[in-house]
């Protein structure tokens, strides 16, 4: 059993986003200064925006074997 390229890419992208958000949270905590919710979201959005996440096209090719989509 395997994942199609589209789903495998989404799993990788999700992991990248979660890692970036955790790093942003750590930076906010380390700063030691008060941070409003708006500031925290702005930092999180910028962290995700800087990621290089490619767009995967889904092709209608028939794949041998079991594929989870």
C-alpha positions in Angstrom: 0.0 0.0 0.0 1.3 3.5 -0.8 0.1 7.1 -1.1 -0.3 8.8 -4.4 2.0 11.7 -5.2 -0.6 14.2 -4.3 -1.4 12.8 -0.9 2.3 12.2 -0.1 3.0 15.8 -1.0 0.2 17.0 1.3 1.7 15.0 4.2 5.1 16.5 3.6 3.6 20.0 3.3 1.6 19.6 6.5 4.8 18.6 8.3 6.7 21.6 7.0 3.9 24.0 8.1 3.7 22.4 11.6 7.5 22.7 12.0 7.4 26.4 10.9 4.6 27.1 13.4 6.4 25.4 16.2 9.5 27.4 15.5 7.5 30.6 15.4 5.9 29.7 18.8 9.3 29.1 20.2 10.6 32.5 19.0 7.6 34.2 20.6 8.1 32.5 23.9 11.9 33.2 23.9 11.4 36.9 23.2 10.0 37.3 26.7 7.8 40.2 25.6 4.1 40.3 25.7 2.6 39.5 22.3 -1.0 40.3 21.2 -3.0 37.7 19.4 -2.8 39.8 16.2 1.0 39.9 16.5 1.2 36.1 17.1 -1.0 35.4 14.1 1.1 37.8 11.9 4.3 36.0 12.9 2.7 32.6 12.2 1.3 33.7 8.8 4.7 35.1 7.9 6.4 31.8 8.9 4.1 29.8 6.7 4.3 32.4 3.9 8.1 32.0 3.6 7.8 28.2 3.0 8.4 27.0 -0.5 5.4 24.6 -1.0 5.0 23.4 -4.6 1.6 22.8 -6.2 1.1 19.2 -7.2 -1.0 18.4 -10.2 -3.2 15.3 -9.9 -2.9 13.2 -13.0 -5.5 10.7 -14.0 -2.9 7.9 -14.8 -3.8 4.4 -13.7 -1.3 3.1 -11.2 -0.8 -0.6 -10.6 -1.1 -1.7 -7.0 -3.1 -0.3 -4.1 -3.0 3.5 -3.7 -4.5 5.5 -1.0 -5.9 8.9 -2.1 
